[in-house]
Amino acid sequence: MTQTHDLFVLRQQLMVGGGSVEEEPEREGEQIAQYHRRLRHWHCNMSNGKASNTKWLYDSPINSDVEAKLRQFLIQPNNANRILGIQVCAYKDGQVIIDTAAGVLGKDDPRPVQPDTLFPVFSVTKAVTAGMIHWLADKGKLKLDENVANIWPEFGANGKDKIKVNHILNHTSGLHNALAGISETDQKLYYDFNECIKRIAMLAPETEPGRVQLYHYMSFGWLCGGIIEHASGKKFQDVLEEAIVRPLNVEGELYIGIPPGVESRLATLTIDAEDLILLDPEHDIYKSTSYASTLPSSYTFNMVSNLIPLSNTLNARQAIQPAANGHFSARAVARYYAALVDGGIVPPRHNTSEEVKVNTKLFTGSKEKIHDALLGRGDYKDLVVPNGKFGLGVGRFNAKDGSIIGFGHPGLGGSSAYCDINNRFAIGVSVNKLSIGVMTGQIIKFVCSELGFPVPDLYDH
């Protein structure tokens, strides 16, 4: 394995000589100007540049014309040092149209990224965890509007008896700051899934359930994890295998808490100083992003700047943290969304001529019912905050005119995945050089433009 990059030192360097970013408005103004100049420069290069470094791309079959164009497109940002390692996979109408890997595993690890490389994808994880709860609901093991304490009796302590499953999925339980800071101050606890579940069951909510939507950036994982284990009577990872991994045939490419033996396939995260500053929730650029208004008080620059290097350590990678510790390949998460876009029908196996079972499904309900449940509309509209950013465990992805394109979830630093329910389209992007997500947005915008699909407003900056 490669060594963890010392971003703790980097963080200290950012603060030397002038306090916080907020205390240096002139410096921050110049950073914003530089950011927009770089963005215009990248866009120009990607639109007009000529491909020059095909060896940087992993040698794999080209599945479509749009993939051939994408590979030419990707080479230009590499020349500008904007990509370290990346995977892009997309499905259209149940078929793979893009499966591209490029770059290297890490700043100090020159081995090539391959299609089965495992990337830490942060909050992309949440949508997979939410899918497990929807799977249990489909099996009759729980109801989405059920009190959590009916499923998990210990959870009813300290005023939580009225919190329902949908409140947790919709980020309105009032537990948005629960166990905040343990990734910084108590890493032994952070690694201990079972103990975190016990402790979160004893905490009190800060707001009345269903009233305020604030992003449960870490607590979502322990809350959902507790529900999953108590509703199923099984361990979290056993349910993950049964509900998601085996039906999708993505064994070895989708983990929440890695097992021994996969270390050689792990991508290592890195981030430049200028990009780390942009991930500060108090930075003007970060405040302009789609989800900034939902961030709770404990989502801080200190948390972000510590979480990134921590996520490169083996102990953290092995931890079961169902909100933020997924290690996925892009093709595994794209396949997950390709199934969801068709109501749970599993696509044919990836890059194989093997015969597969017909109509293998994750869910028994209709496509419309599954989409309505995830988006919080139709029969499920009263289970979510009206016009909120989130459905039931996923982000609502809208066009600029406000119409719903589909659903998905971005992750800290740029990895992202979603599906377009009207066009039967699904895409996953995994990156190991973290930023505010401009590169991911440019890639998704390029692919959607080539296909004639609307671009989610999250990426259409």
Helices and strands as residue ranges (DSSP letters): H 7-15, G 21-23, H 25-48, G 54-56, H 65-79, E 85-92, E 95-106, E 109-112, E 119-120, H 124-138, H 148-151, G 153-156, H 165-169, H 182-185, H 187-190, H 193-200, H 219-232, H 236-240, I 241-245, H 246-248, E 254-256, G 263-265, E 270-271, H 273-278, H 284-287, G 292-294, H 301-310, H 314-318, E 326-328, H 330-341, H 367-375, G 378-383, E 395-398, E 404-410, E 416-420, E 425-431, E 433-434, H 438-451
